[in-house]
Amino acid sequence: MIPRHALLASSLAVLCLTGCGLFSKKDRPKESSAISVENEENFRQRWVQRRSEELVAQGVAAEAAQAQAGNEFRERYPYMRAGRK
């Protein structure tokens, strides 16, 4: 007859080594897409602002620099949701 502690130990080993769901991580809630849109918008604003300042330093009028920077952003990052307007 098999001792009880050996049976218990082997049962625990089987449960742990077979990938039972007892010790698995719980599903995490998905992040909101609003967070990624907010990050993309923040990146777009900072990129366009910096590029506009570069263009103004080169002698381009402020409004034209802003429009050109926005167009350059959409060309460079067409996959970003923040660039679509």
Contacts in CASP RR format, 6 or more apart in sequence:
PFRMAT RR
TARGET T0000
AUTHOR 0000-0000-0000
METHOD contacts of the structure
MODEL  1
MIPRHALLASSLAVLCLTGCGLFSKKDRPKESSAISVENEENFRQRWVQR
RSEELVAQGVAAEAAQAQAGNEFRERYPYMRAGRK
15 22 0 8 1.000
16 23 0 8 1.000
36 81 0 8 1.000
37 81 0 8 1.000
37 82 0 8 1.000
40 80 0 8 1.000
40 81 0 8 1.000
40 82 0 8 1.000
40 83 0 8 1.000
41 82 0 8 1.000
43 80 0 8 1.000
43 82 0 8 1.000
44 73 0 8 1.000
44 77 0 8 1.000
44 80 0 8 1.000
44 82 0 8 1.000
44 83 0 8 1.000
47 69 0 8 1.000
47 73 0 8 1.000
48 66 0 8 1.000
48 69 0 8 1.000
48 70 0 8 1.000
48 73 0 8 1.000
49 69 0 8 1.000
51 65 0 8 1.000
51 68 0 8 1.000
51 69 0 8 1.000
51 70 0 8 1.000
51 72 0 8 1.000
51 73 0 8 1.000
52 62 0 8 1.000
52 65 0 8 1.000
52 66 0 8 1.000
52 68 0 8 1.000
52 69 0 8 1.000
53 65 0 8 1.000
55 64 0 8 1.000
55 65 0 8 1.000
55 68 0 8 1.000
55 69 0 8 1.000
56 62 0 8 1.000
56 65 0 8 1.000
60 68 0 8 1.000
73 83 0 8 1.000
74 83 0 8 1.000
74 84 0 8 1.000
77 83 0 8 1.000
END
